């Protein structure tokens, strides 16, 4: 069954729509559907059950829920609770995705497909205050509904996605060893205060890697600790659980023979994530290629 929503949320003249929503009073539910626009929800009070792609969760007051274009999503009442929330649905053109500069190419166009966004931002997020203020500004502009406020709304939307890129829960950097012995060093930072974060790391290289030493600086300790090693790497890929509020280094090794200079790493979170395209911090002589953080949306 085609679940595309038929309602028009945006036009060339007015590229967004604002809605005040109350479930189940205004409508019993929002059935599973998708549309070509972005959607932002801010939960004012109460809770409801959301389905966003593969994720299913119960919202809470203060949650910010961001739904990228073409993602199947739905909202249903949760038990006997009501949920009051603001919604804005806006065209990707408000972000300037059709431009041909590097910002559009590397940061904005990937949001339309191939990069997954953390759909549920809660009060526990370390940068929640900044994100909440930005979202409140977006809704103020949408409610004001003037051409002048459209300018401010565009800037606040860009700020929102900049915050999502810059303040993600996982960041990754990679380089090859300065002696070029084929060793790859991958650094993963987990900015979550409380949650372990499982990741899957794959290395794109002509080299076949076998194992990895692991070191971590975490919690309130200034000591760099040796962590359980990765004993076996298969097809240049392995999984690991990154401790909360930590910086973890993987020293990935291979046999000495047949060393190639071409290396890059891809990391994807296996639970809800804030995926971004990361920059590279080249520690050694040869820096790795760009790193994609976050699993691709199905």
N, C-alpha and C positions, 0 to 999 in steps of 0.2 A: 504494500500500500504506500502511495506517495504521501509523505508527511510534511511536505513543504507548506508553510503557512501562506495563505492567500492574501492576508491583510497587507496593505502597503504601509510600511513604517517610515520610508524616507523618499524624498524626491530630489531632483536637481536643485530646486529652489530652497526647500527646507529639508536638510539631510538627516533629520532625526524625528523621533516621536517620544513624548513623555507620558507615563501612565502612573496614576496612583492606584495601588492594588490592595485588596483585602480579601483573603481567602479564609473561609468559604462564602463570605457575605456578598461580595461583588460578583463572584463566579465560583462554582463548586471546585474547579481545578483548572489547570492549564495542561491539556493533553500533550502527549509527545509530538514534537514538531521541530522543524528547523527553518531558518531563514538566512538570507545572504548578508545580513547586517550583524554587527556586534550588539551585545546586550549587557547592560550593567544593572544589577539589582542591589539595593541597600535595604537591609531588614531593619525597620523602625521598631517593631515589637512582635512578640510571639515567635512561632516557629512553624515550619512546614517541611515536607519531604521533597527534595530536589533530585532530579535525575539529569546529569550533564555528561553526555557521552557514556563512558564506562563507569563513571562515578555516581554513587547513590549516597546521599547524606541528609541529615536533618539540620536545618539552619537554626541559628540563634540570633537574638537581638544584637545588632551591630555588625553582622556579617556583611561582607562585600562579595557579591557573586558575579563573576565575569565570564560571559559565554561568547566564544569566538564564532565567526560566521560558519554556517553549514553544520554546526554541531547539533545533534538531536538532544532535546532537553524537554523537561516537563516539571510541573509543580503540583503536588497533591497535599491535602490537609494531613496533618500529623495528629493522630488521636483526636482529642477534643479541642485542640488549640486553634486559635485564629492567628493569621499572620498579616500584619500591615507592612507594606513595603513600597518603595519607589522603584520605578523601572524607566530606563532610557534605552531606546533601540536606535542605533545610529549607523549611517553608511560608512564603510571603510574610507571613503573619500574624505571624510573629516580628518583623517590622519595623514592624508596626502599620499596614499599608497600608489597612485598612478604616476608619481614623479619618478625621475630616472637618476636621482642622486644616490649616494652611498647609504644615506640614512634609510631611504625607502627600500633600497635593494637588500640591505643586510639586516635591518631591524623591523621594518613595517610589513613588507610583503610576506616574509615567513610567517607572520601571524595569521595569514589567510589559509594556511595549510602547511603541514609538516612540522610546526612547532606547537606544542601543547602548553596551554596556559593553566596555571593553578586556579581552578574555578572558584574555590571557596577560600576567602581570606577572613580569618577570625581575629578576635581581640588579642589572641596570644601571639600573633605575628609580631616580630621584633620591630617592624616599621609601620605598625598599624596606625599610629597617630597621623603620620604624614599621608598615608594612603586614604584615611578617612577624611581628612581635610580636603584633599584633592577631589574626592568623590562628591563631597558636599558642595564644593564649588561647581562641579559639573552639573549637578541637579539644580542648583540655583540659576545657572545660565539657562538650562532647559525650561525651567518654569517661567523665567522672565521672557523668553521667546522673542528676542529682537535681533536684528542683523548685527548690532554692536556686540551683544552678548554671545552671538555665534562665534565671533573672533576669540573671545576669552574662553569659550567652551573648547574650541579646537586646541588652544594652548594647554588647557588643563587636561584634556585627553592625552596629548603628547606627554605631558608631565606624568600622568598615571602610568603609561606604558614604560616611560623612562625609569620610574621607580620600580616597576616590576622587573625590568632588565637589571638595573643596578643592585637591587636589594633582594635578589633571589636567595632561597634557602641553600642552594648549592652553587658553588663556583669552582671551575676547574682550570688549571694551568698545566702546561706540559712542555718539556724540552728534552733534547738528547744530551748525553754526557759530553763535556767539553773535550775529552780525549777521543770522542767518537768511537767508543768500543761497543756501540749498539745498545747500551743501557738507556732506558727511558725513565725519566722522573716525572711522575704525575702528582700534583698537589690538589687535594679536594678540601674545601672548607664547608663545614655545615654550620650555618648561622642560627639554626633552631636552638632555643634555650633548653628544651626538654626532650626532643624526639631523636632517637636513632633514625638514620636514613639509609635504607638499603640502596646500593647503586650497582649498575652493571657497567663494566668498563670494557671496551673493545679497542684494540690498537690496529690501525690500518698501516701495515708495513710489509716490506719484503722479508723482514726478519721473522723467525718463529720463536716466540718468547716462551719460557718454561716456568718461571716462578717469580715471586716478588717479595722483597723485604718491606715491612710496613712500620712506619714511625708516626707518632701522633702527639700533638700538644693540645690538651683539652681540659675543660673545667677551670678551676682557679689555680691550677698548678703551673709553675714555670718550667717544669721538667719535661723534656722530650722523651717519650716512652716507646720502647720497642713493643709492637703489637703482634698478635698472631700472624705469621707469614702466610702468603698465598703459596701453597705447596705445589699446586699444579695449575698451569694455564693451558686451556684447550682452545685451539683455533684462535689464538691471540685474544681471548676474552675470559673475564672472570668477574665474580660478584664479591661484594664486601659490604659490611654494615658500618657506616660512618657515625661515630659517637656525637652527641649533641655538643654544640659550641666548641668546635674543634678544628684544627688544621691537621690533615693527615697526608703523609707523603708515601707514595708507592715507588720503590726503586725496582723497576721491572727489568729482569735480566734474561739473557739468551746465551746459547753456546757461542764461543768465541769465533767460530768459523762463519764465513758467508755473511758478514755484517754489511748492511745496507744503510745509506744515509737518509732514507725516506721513512718518516714516521709521523703519525698523527693519532689522536685518541678521541674516542667518542664515549660519552658517559650518559646513561639514562637512569633516572630514578624509577624505582619499582613501586613507590607509593605516591600519593598526591604530591605534585611538584610544581615548582615555578620554573618552567624550562626557558632558557635563553640561549642566544648565541654568545659565547664568551670570547673575550680577547685572549691574547697569548702573552705570557710572561716568559721570555726566552732566557733560561738560566745558563744554558751551555752554548756551544758554538753554533748549533743548528736548532732553531726554534721549530716547534711542531706547527702543523697547519691548523686552521680554525677548528674549534671544538664545539660540537652540538650537544647541549644539555637538555635532556627531556625526551621521552619517547614520542614517536610520531603518532598523531591522532588517527584512530581507525576510521 
